[in-house]
Amino acid sequence: MRFTDRFIKIPIKVYNKAQADLVNKIEYEDSWMKISPFEISEYKPTQDEENENYDCVYLVMKSGSGVFVYMSINEFEALLNERFSETE
């Protein structure tokens, strides 16, 4: 197993703060991040009302940082379970 195989890739949204300050409007772009599933503290289904009412997952890491994951709770749990079935 490669070191990077320990992480899972999750879809997120980001915005350019400099652009938002210039035009006074926040525009989100699709992006992604990789996290260690062992660093997850908690997660819950939610909606991101500021960003087009997406049904998504709010994920909190052990560090205390939180992020919206733009997939359904079922998709997110399947991704976690798939990752752990590969490591057995």
Backbone bond lengths (Angstrom), bond angles and torsions (degrees), N, CA, C in turn:
res aa  C-N    CA-C-N  psi(-1)  N-CA   C-N-CA  omega(-1)  CA-C   N-CA-C  phi
1 M - - - 1.448 - - 1.531 108.98 -
2 R 1.315 115.11 134.51 1.461 120.05 175.50 1.523 109.68 -81.60
3 F 1.321 116.53 155.60 1.464 121.00 -179.26 1.523 111.22 -57.17
4 T 1.318 117.24 -42.70 1.468 120.91 -176.67 1.527 112.50 -68.32
5 D 1.317 117.83 -16.88 1.460 121.02 177.88 1.529 111.94 -69.47
6 R 1.311 117.24 -12.37 1.464 121.41 -180.00 1.524 112.50 -78.44
7 F 1.313 117.09 -10.74 1.458 122.30 -177.57 1.521 110.34 -101.70
8 I 1.336 115.57 155.34 1.459 119.89 172.59 1.523 108.12 -115.65
9 K 1.307 115.06 145.86 1.462 121.72 -178.69 1.523 108.38 -95.36
10 I 1.338 115.62 125.84 1.458 120.40 -179.10 1.528 110.43 -123.56
11 P 1.341 117.16 143.07 1.464 120.64 178.35 1.534 110.95 -80.48
12 I 1.320 115.84 132.22 1.461 122.67 178.49 1.523 108.70 -133.59
13 K 1.315 116.52 177.35 1.471 121.59 173.24 1.519 107.83 -125.64
14 V 1.318 115.88 143.14 1.458 121.98 179.15 1.523 108.72 -130.89
15 Y 1.323 115.21 161.73 1.460 118.83 174.92 1.516 109.52 -136.27
16 N 1.315 114.47 157.35 1.446 122.07 179.67 1.527 107.84 -92.55
17 K 1.332 117.15 106.12 1.465 121.42 -176.57 1.526 111.47 -61.57
18 A 1.326 117.77 -38.68 1.465 120.56 179.79 1.525 110.25 -61.93
19 Q 1.327 116.71 -43.55 1.463 120.47 178.91 1.532 109.89 -65.40
20 A 1.328 116.55 -41.48 1.466 120.36 179.80 1.514 110.65 -61.50
21 D 1.331 117.97 -38.72 1.456 121.46 178.91 1.538 111.14 -67.20
22 L 1.328 116.88 -34.70 1.463 120.80 -178.75 1.527 112.50 -72.33
23 V 1.311 116.70 -46.72 1.464 120.20 -173.72 1.519 112.91 -102.85
24 N 1.331 116.83 0.01 1.462 122.11 177.52 1.526 112.67 60.61
25 K 1.318 116.22 30.43 1.461 120.84 179.01 1.517 108.14 -146.31
26 I 1.311 115.35 132.89 1.462 119.75 179.14 1.521 109.25 -92.53
27 E 1.314 115.80 122.65 1.457 121.29 175.31 1.518 107.99 -115.87
28 Y 1.321 115.50 126.37 1.459 121.68 -178.17 1.515 110.58 -92.51
29 E 1.311 115.27 147.30 1.456 121.83 176.07 1.515 108.63 -124.27
30 D 1.323 115.92 145.06 1.456 120.36 175.75 1.518 109.52 -66.39
31 S 1.309 115.32 139.64 1.450 121.33 177.04 1.527 107.48 -152.72
32 W 1.310 116.68 -167.54 1.451 121.16 178.60 1.515 109.48 -153.63
33 M 1.321 115.40 163.62 1.455 120.77 172.34 1.515 107.51 -145.65
34 K 1.309 115.99 158.40 1.459 121.00 176.70 1.521 107.87 -111.21
35 I 1.327 114.56 133.99 1.461 120.05 -179.23 1.528 109.77 -128.64
36 S 1.306 115.00 156.92 1.454 120.39 171.49 1.523 107.73 -85.32
37 P 1.325 118.13 121.44 1.460 119.03 -179.77 1.535 112.27 -63.15
38 F 1.321 117.40 -20.06 1.465 120.79 178.81 1.525 112.35 -75.38
39 E 1.333 117.20 -11.35 1.459 121.86 179.72 1.525 112.75 -97.04
40 I 1.334 117.35 2.01 1.457 120.86 179.24 1.525 109.12 -74.68
41 S 1.325 115.05 128.11 1.461 120.70 177.50 1.529 110.21 -92.56
42 E 1.320 115.46 -46.19 1.466 120.23 179.78 1.518 109.51 -161.38
43 Y 1.337 115.56 162.54 1.463 120.84 174.24 1.518 108.49 -153.35
44 K 1.338 114.75 157.22 1.457 119.92 179.56 1.520 109.95 -154.07
45 P 1.337 116.81 152.68 1.462 119.25 174.99 1.525 108.90 -73.31
46 T 1.305 115.89 144.91 1.460 120.53 -179.39 1.522 109.55 -159.87
47 Q 1.312 116.20 -175.73 1.460 122.62 172.12 1.511 107.94 -127.04
48 D 1.317 115.99 138.66 1.456 121.09 174.60 1.521 107.18 -93.02
49 E 1.320 116.40 91.98 1.464 121.42 -175.33 1.521 112.71 -69.46
50 E 1.318 118.17 -23.90 1.463 120.91 178.78 1.516 111.83 -78.24
51 N 1.310 116.60 -14.83 1.458 119.99 -173.62 1.525 110.60 -129.32
52 E 1.317 115.97 67.36 1.457 123.59 172.08 1.523 114.74 68.24
53 N 1.334 118.03 25.24 1.464 121.97 175.77 1.526 114.15 53.60
54 Y 1.296 116.83 42.07 1.456 120.66 177.38 1.518 110.56 -70.10
55 D 1.328 116.53 135.22 1.456 120.14 165.29 1.516 105.50 -75.79
56 C 1.306 116.41 125.45 1.454 119.65 -174.89 1.520 109.84 -152.40
57 V 1.301 115.35 -171.34 1.455 122.64 179.58 1.522 107.73 -118.54
58 Y 1.329 116.65 133.59 1.451 119.48 172.63 1.518 106.62 -98.21
59 L 1.317 115.26 121.54 1.452 123.27 -172.89 1.520 109.41 -112.66
60 V 1.326 116.67 130.58 1.463 121.86 177.00 1.521 107.71 -116.29
61 M 1.321 114.72 129.23 1.460 120.23 179.27 1.527 109.67 -92.34
62 K 1.314 117.05 163.33 1.470 121.64 178.42 1.524 111.57 -58.95
63 S 1.315 117.49 -26.44 1.466 121.87 178.59 1.525 112.01 -70.77
64 G 1.343 116.11 -14.24 1.460 120.82 -178.06 1.517 112.83 99.91
65 S 1.325 118.22 -12.57 1.463 120.19 179.36 1.526 109.50 -74.40
66 G 1.316 114.80 147.16 1.459 120.76 179.85 1.510 111.00 -125.84
67 V 1.314 116.17 154.41 1.458 121.02 -179.25 1.527 108.92 -152.80
68 F 1.333 116.03 146.04 1.452 121.06 171.59 1.520 108.43 -83.64
69 V 1.316 116.04 130.49 1.463 122.60 176.90 1.522 106.29 -106.50
70 Y 1.321 116.50 121.57 1.457 121.20 -172.08 1.519 111.93 -89.45
71 M 1.328 113.12 69.77 1.460 122.88 171.73 1.527 106.06 -154.18
72 S 1.304 117.22 162.06 1.462 119.81 -179.50 1.529 109.50 -71.11
73 I 1.318 115.96 162.24 1.461 120.28 178.17 1.524 110.39 -60.16
74 N 1.341 117.33 -37.32 1.471 120.56 179.10 1.527 111.73 -65.15
75 E 1.336 116.71 -42.00 1.462 120.45 178.01 1.524 110.90 -64.82
76 F 1.338 116.28 -41.53 1.458 120.73 -178.93 1.527 110.94 -64.47
77 E 1.317 117.10 -46.12 1.461 120.04 179.35 1.526 111.31 -65.57
78 A 1.325 117.40 -36.55 1.471 120.18 176.35 1.524 110.44 -63.15
79 L 1.342 116.95 -40.57 1.465 121.04 177.88 1.529 110.80 -61.61
80 L 1.334 117.10 -45.02 1.469 120.57 177.74 1.522 111.33 -62.36
81 N 1.336 116.65 -47.55 1.456 120.29 -178.37 1.527 112.11 -64.20
82 E 1.328 115.88 -36.81 1.470 120.01 177.48 1.523 110.16 -63.99
83 R 1.336 117.01 -42.12 1.456 121.35 -179.86 1.528 110.93 -61.59
84 F 1.320 116.09 -42.87 1.462 119.11 -177.17 1.522 111.97 -76.54
85 S 1.333 118.75 -26.66 1.462 119.24 176.40 1.527 110.74 -71.62
86 E 1.332 117.07 -25.84 1.467 121.54 177.87 1.524 111.60 -73.58
87 T 1.331 118.00 -26.40 1.455 120.53 -175.90 1.524 112.83 -89.86
88 E 1.326 117.93 -6.85 1.469 119.77 -179.71 1.500 111.59 -79.19
